[in-house]
Amino acid sequence: MNTITRISTSVKAFPLKEGDGTDSVHTDPVYSYAVTYLHTDGQVSGTGIVFTIGAGNREICSLIEGLGSSLVGCEIEELMSQFGVVFRQLADHPQYRWLGPHKGMVHLALASITNACFDLWAKSRGVPLWRLLLDLSAEQIVNTLDLSYLEEVLTREDALGLLNSHQSSRSAREGVLGKGYPGYDTSIGWFNYSDEQVRENVKKAVAAGFLAMKLKIGSADAARDIRRAYIVREGAGDDARVMLDVNQVWSLPKAIRVSKELAGMAPYWIEEPTHPDDVIAHQTLAREIAPLKIALGEHVSNRVLFKNFMLAKAVDFVQVDCTRVGGVSEFITVSLLARKFGLPVVPHVGDMGQIHQHLVLFNHIAMGHEAIFLEHIPHLKEFFLHPAVVNGGIYEIPQEPGTSSDFV
């Protein structure tokens, strides 16, 4: 038995080296986590994380303690057998829901709790998260999901059908467990890096085996963005996938204009080009700059917003993050939505890839999502007990029980 006896929280904060982690909006980041610990009467405990850039973690921890108190006394197998119901009850808490709903600090608190539940579940079975998820039946997976507000596009029967339809072909995709999952380097071109730093980092990334990398753009002077984008393209070569990340700072008119000016260096995608809640602006931009592709999701907080982006044909790459939406279960829900709409999932990794290295394996093997690549950010690897391992541009397959979320 692994019955939850107590919930506690902590804040983990890690100042970065100068320039690391910077983008067009977040100019002084402190990579931080609001952490949930689920203590049990057994030999294991669950650890759940959500990501911030430094401030607000104490407030999130307070919300975790309030929301999570109802889980005390729950046995983990019983809890997870109906977790979709529990998730909705927590998300629609009659007092805390007002603080969202389904967004902001209260939803981050729910994500931390959810991620801790999945970590405890995997640890209680002695397996890594990816193995836990792959061993569950389609019905058991869907029982962990809250599909409310999606009924017109994704019913329970749809979700079961999507999972069951790929069951017989799993063996064709399980080769990823032997060769690893491709990564891309997101640290070659942080916003505050000099042009020379960018040049040197591109050389290092290519030498390290990365075939894809990302540059932060969104300067007040668009000429700086264009110059730096061509620096990356020149250093990476014509065959490399180069992504450009605006971090939401452009207006729609500027997004249209500058995206077209950047088309000549063939970006693989333009990421977060404008305000993350503006579905219509992204829809308009997608039409105006086609065939250039749009990626988003880092600041999309729930499945309903993702549904609207997909329905509007306003997104090409779905960057759902289990430390932004309501944790592992809502990540899976969004991944099912994306599969229904024929869209690839390439997560943003507020967790530094720790949990998502498990989730992309499940997406690929169980749902048939293409194994494109997973973002790699190396700045915090020394602080995790079992850090994600990337060699030759490839994520190695984690073997330790849980979600790889424990800190040293």
C-alpha positions in Angstrom: 0.0 0.0 0.0 1.2 3.5 -0.8 -1.4 5.8 0.9 -0.7 9.5 0.9 -0.2 10.6 4.5 1.0 14.2 4.0 1.7 16.8 1.4 4.5 19.3 1.6 6.1 21.8 -0.7 9.3 23.6 -1.4 10.8 26.2 -3.8 13.9 25.3 -5.8 15.5 28.4 -7.4 18.7 28.4 -9.6 20.2 31.6 -10.7 21.8 31.3 -14.2 25.0 32.5 -15.7 24.9 35.9 -17.4 22.9 35.7 -20.6 21.6 32.2 -20.1 17.9 31.7 -20.4 17.2 35.2 -21.7 14.6 36.0 -24.3 12.8 39.1 -25.7 10.5 39.4 -22.6 12.3 37.5 -19.8 15.5 39.4 -19.5 16.6 38.3 -15.9 15.5 34.7 -15.4 15.9 32.6 -12.3 14.9 29.1 -13.3 12.7 27.9 -10.4 10.2 25.3 -9.4 7.3 25.0 -7.1 7.6 21.5 -5.9 5.0 19.1 -4.5 6.0 16.1 -2.3 3.4 13.4 -1.6 4.5 11.4 1.4 3.1 7.9 2.0 3.0 5.1 4.5 5.2 3.1 2.1 8.8 3.3 0.9 8.3 5.8 -1.8 7.1 9.4 -2.2 6.0 11.4 -5.2 7.7 14.6 -6.5 5.9 17.0 -8.8 7.3 20.2 -10.4 6.1 23.3 -12.2 8.4 25.9 -13.7 8.6 29.6 -13.2 11.2 32.3 -14.0 11.7 33.2 -10.3 8.8 35.0 -8.7 5.5 33.7 -7.3 6.7 30.3 -6.1 5.6 30.7 -2.5 2.1 31.7 -3.7 2.0 28.6 -5.9 3.1 26.4 -3.0 0.3 27.8 -0.8 -2.2 26.9 -3.5 -0.7 23.4 -3.8 -1.2 22.8 -0.1 -4.8 24.1 -0.3 -5.8 22.2 -3.4 -3.9 19.0 -2.5 -5.2 18.5 1.0 -8.1 16.4 -0.3 -5.6 13.7 -1.5 -4.4 12.9 2.0 -5.7 9.4 2.8 -5.8 8.3 -0.9 -4.1 5.1 -1.9 -2.2 5.8 -5.2 -3.6 2.9 -7.3 -7.2 3.8 -6.3 -6.5 7.5 -6.9 -5.1 7.0 -10.4 -7.9 4.6 -11.4 -10.2 7.6 -11.5 -7.8 10.4 -11.7 -9.7 12.2 -14.5 -12.6 12.7 -12.0 -10.2 13.9 -9.3 -8.5 16.3 -11.7 -11.8 17.9 -12.7 -12.8 18.2 -9.0 -9.5 19.9 -8.2 -9.6 22.2 -11.3 -13.2 23.2 -10.5 -12.7 23.6 -6.8 -15.6 25.9 -5.7 -13.3 28.5 -4.2 -9.9 28.2 -6.0 -11.4 27.9 -9.5 -12.1 31.7 -9.4 -8.4 32.3 -9.4 -8.1 30.8 -13.0 -10.1 29.2 -14.2 -7.7 26.6 -15.5 -4.9 29.1 -15.9 -2.3 31.1 -13.9 -1.0 30.1 -10.5 -3.9 27.9 -9.5 -3.4 25.8 -12.6 0.3 25.6 -12.1 -0.4 24.3 -8.6 -2.7 21.7 -10.0 0.1 20.7 -12.5 2.6 20.2 -9.7 0.1 18.0 -7.8 -0.7 16.0 -10.9 2.9 15.5 -11.8 3.6 14.3 -8.2 0.7 11.8 -8.5 2.2 10.3 -11.7 5.6 10.2 -10.2 4.3 8.4 -7.1 2.4 6.0 -9.3 5.4 5.1 -11.4 7.7 4.7 -8.3 5.1 2.6 -6.5 5.3 0.2 -9.5 9.1 0.4 -9.7 9.1 1.7 -13.3 10.0 4.8 -15.3 7.0 6.9 -16.3 7.2 6.0 -20.0 7.0 2.3 -19.1 4.1 2.9 -16.7 2.1 4.7 -19.4 2.9 2.1 -22.1 1.8 -0.7 -19.8 -1.6 0.8 -19.1 -4.6 -0.1 -21.2 -6.3 2.5 -23.3 -9.2 2.6 -20.8 -6.8 3.1 -17.9 -5.1 6.0 -19.7 -8.4 7.7 -20.6 -9.5 7.2 -17.0 -6.7 9.6 -16.0 -8.0 12.4 -18.3 -10.5 15.2 -18.0 -12.1 15.5 -21.4 -14.7 18.1 -20.4 -15.2 21.0 -22.8 -13.8 18.9 -25.6 -16.9 16.9 -26.3 -17.5 18.3 -29.8 -14.0 17.3 -31.0 -12.7 14.6 -28.7 -15.1 12.2 -26.8 -14.1 9.4 -24.5 -14.8 7.0 -27.4 -12.6 9.1 -29.7 -9.7 8.9 -27.2 -10.1 5.2 -26.7 -10.2 4.7 -30.5 -7.1 6.7 -31.1 -5.1 4.7 -28.5 -6.5 1.3 -29.6 -6.0 2.0 -33.3 -2.2 2.3 -32.8 -1.9 -0.7 -30.5 -1.1 -3.3 -33.2 1.6 -1.2 -34.8 3.5 -0.4 -31.6 6.3 -2.7 -32.3 7.2 -0.7 -35.4 7.9 2.3 -33.2 9.5 0.6 -30.2 12.9 0.9 -31.9 13.1 4.3 -30.3 13.7 2.6 -27.0 17.0 1.2 -28.3 18.3 4.2 -30.3 17.0 7.1 -28.2 14.9 10.2 -29.0 16.3 13.1 -31.0 17.0 16.3 -29.3 17.5 19.9 -30.4 19.7 22.6 -28.8 17.7 25.5 -27.5 20.7 27.2 -25.9 22.8 28.3 -28.8 21.2 31.7 -29.1 19.7 33.1 -25.9 18.5 36.7 -26.5 21.4 38.5 -24.6 24.2 36.5 -26.2 26.5 38.4 -28.5 26.7 37.5 -32.2 30.1 35.9 -31.5 28.7 33.8 -28.7 26.0 32.6 -31.1 28.5 31.7 -33.7 30.6 29.7 -31.3 27.6 28.0 -29.8 26.4 26.9 -33.2 29.8 25.3 -33.9 29.7 23.5 -30.6 26.1 22.3 -31.2 27.0 20.9 -34.6 30.1 19.2 -33.2 28.0 17.7 -30.4 25.8 16.1 -33.0 22.7 18.3 -33.0 20.9 18.5 -36.3 18.5 21.2 -35.0 18.8 24.3 -32.9 16.8 27.4 -31.8 17.5 31.1 -31.8 15.8 33.7 -29.6 14.6 36.7 -31.6 12.1 39.5 -31.0 14.5 42.5 -30.9 13.1 46.1 -31.1 15.4 46.3 -34.2 14.3 43.6 -36.6 17.6 43.9 -38.5 19.3 42.3 -35.4 17.0 39.3 -35.6 17.6 38.8 -39.3 21.3 39.2 -39.0 21.5 36.6 -36.2 19.2 34.2 -37.9 21.5 34.1 -40.9 24.5 33.6 -38.6 22.8 30.5 -37.3 21.8 29.3 -40.7 25.4 29.8 -42.1 27.0 28.0 -39.1 24.5 25.1 -39.0 24.3 24.5 -42.7 21.4 24.2 -45.1 20.3 20.8 -43.9 19.9 21.8 -40.2 16.5 22.6 -38.8 16.7 26.1 -37.3 13.8 27.4 -35.2 13.2 31.1 -34.3 11.5 31.9 -31.0 9.9 35.4 -30.6 8.5 34.8 -27.0 5.3 36.6 -27.8 6.6 40.1 -28.2 5.5 41.0 -31.8 2.3 42.7 -32.7 0.4 41.0 -35.6 1.5 43.6 -38.2 5.2 43.2 -37.1 4.9 39.4 -37.0 3.7 39.4 -40.6 6.3 41.7 -41.8 9.4 40.3 -40.0 8.4 36.6 -40.6 8.3 37.3 -44.4 11.7 38.9 -44.1 13.1 35.9 -42.3 11.7 33.4 -44.9 14.9 33.5 -46.9 16.8 31.6 -44.2 14.2 28.8 -44.2 13.2 28.6 -40.5 11.7 25.3 -39.5 9.1 27.3 -37.4 8.4 30.7 -36.0 7.6 30.2 -32.3 5.3 32.2 -30.1 5.1 35.1 -32.6 2.5 37.2 -30.7 0.2 37.2 -27.6 -0.4 33.6 -26.5 -4.2 34.1 -26.0 -4.8 35.7 -29.4 -6.1 32.8 -31.5 -7.4 35.0 -34.3 -4.0 36.8 -34.7 -2.3 33.5 -35.0 -4.9 32.3 -37.5 -4.4 35.4 -39.6 -0.6 35.1 -39.4 -0.7 31.5 -40.4 -2.6 32.4 -43.6 -0.3 35.4 -44.3 3.1 33.7 -43.9 2.3 30.2 -45.3 4.2 28.0 -46.0 6.2 29.1 -42.9 5.0 27.2 -39.8 3.9 28.4 -36.4 4.8 26.7 -33.1 3.2 27.6 -29.8 2.2 26.2 -26.4 4.8 27.4 -23.9 2.2 29.8 -22.5 -1.0 28.0 -23.5 -2.4 26.9 -20.2 -5.2 24.4 -20.9 -6.7 21.9 -23.4 -9.6 24.3 -24.3 -7.2 27.0 -25.6 -5.3 24.3 -27.5 -8.6 23.1 -29.0 -9.3 26.6 -30.3 -5.9 27.0 -31.8 -6.3 23.7 -33.6 -9.8 24.4 -34.8 -8.7 27.8 -36.1 -5.7 26.2 -38.0 -3.6 28.7 -36.1 -0.8 26.3 -35.0 1.5 23.8 -36.9 3.6 22.5 -34.0 2.0 21.9 -30.6 4.4 22.7 -27.8 2.3 21.6 -24.9 4.3 21.6 -21.6 3.2 19.4 -18.6 4.6 22.2 -16.3 2.2 24.8 -17.9 -1.0 22.8 -18.5 -2.4 20.7 -15.7 0.4 18.2 -15.6 0.9 14.8 -17.2 -2.8 14.0 -17.7 -3.7 17.3 -19.5 -0.5 16.9 -21.6 -1.8 13.5 -22.7 -5.2 15.0 -23.4 -3.7 17.7 -25.6 -1.5 15.1 -27.4 -4.7 13.2 -28.2 -6.3 16.3 -29.5 -3.2 17.0 -31.7 -3.3 13.4 -33.0 -7.0 13.9 -33.9 -6.1 17.1 -35.8 -3.1 15.6 -37.4 -0.6 17.9 -35.7 2.8 17.0 -34.3 3.7 17.5 -30.6 7.1 19.0 -29.9 6.9 19.9 -26.2 8.3 23.0 -24.5 10.5 21.8 -21.6 10.0 23.9 -18.5 11.0 20.8 -16.8 14.4 20.8 -18.7 13.2 17.7 -20.5 13.1 15.6 -17.3 9.4 14.5 -17.6 9.0 15.2 -21.3 11.7 12.6 -22.2 9.1 10.1 -20.9 6.1 11.7 -22.5 7.4 11.9 -26.0 8.2 8.1 -25.9 4.5 7.5 -25.0 3.3 9.9 -27.6 5.4 8.2 -30.3 4.8 4.5 -29.4 1.2 4.6 -28.1 -0.3 7.3 -30.3 1.9 7.2 -33.4 3.1 10.8 -33.1 6.2 11.4 -35.2 9.5 11.4 -33.3 10.6 14.8 -34.5 12.8 16.0 -31.6 12.7 17.2 -28.0 14.0 20.5 -26.7 17.2 20.2 -24.7 18.3 22.9 -22.1 21.4 21.8 -20.1 21.6 24.6 -17.5 20.1 22.7 -14.5 21.3 19.1 -15.1 23.6 19.2 -12.1 20.7 19.8 -9.8 18.5 16.8 -10.7 19.1 13.4 -9.1 18.7 11.7 -12.4 19.3 14.3 -15.1 18.3 13.7 -18.6 21.2 12.4 -20.6 21.8 13.7 -24.1 24.7 12.3 -26.2 25.3 13.0 -29.9 22.2 15.1 -30.0 20.1 12.1 -28.7 18.2 11.7 -25.5 19.0 8.4 -23.8 16.1 6.4 -22.5 15.6 7.0 -18.7 15.5 3.8 -16.6 15.0 5.0 -13.0 11.5 4.6 -11.5 9.3 7.8 -11.6 9.3 10.9 -13.7 12.9 12.0 -13.2 11.8 15.0 -11.2 13.8 14.5 -8.0 16.4 17.0 -7.1 19.8 16.2 -5.6 
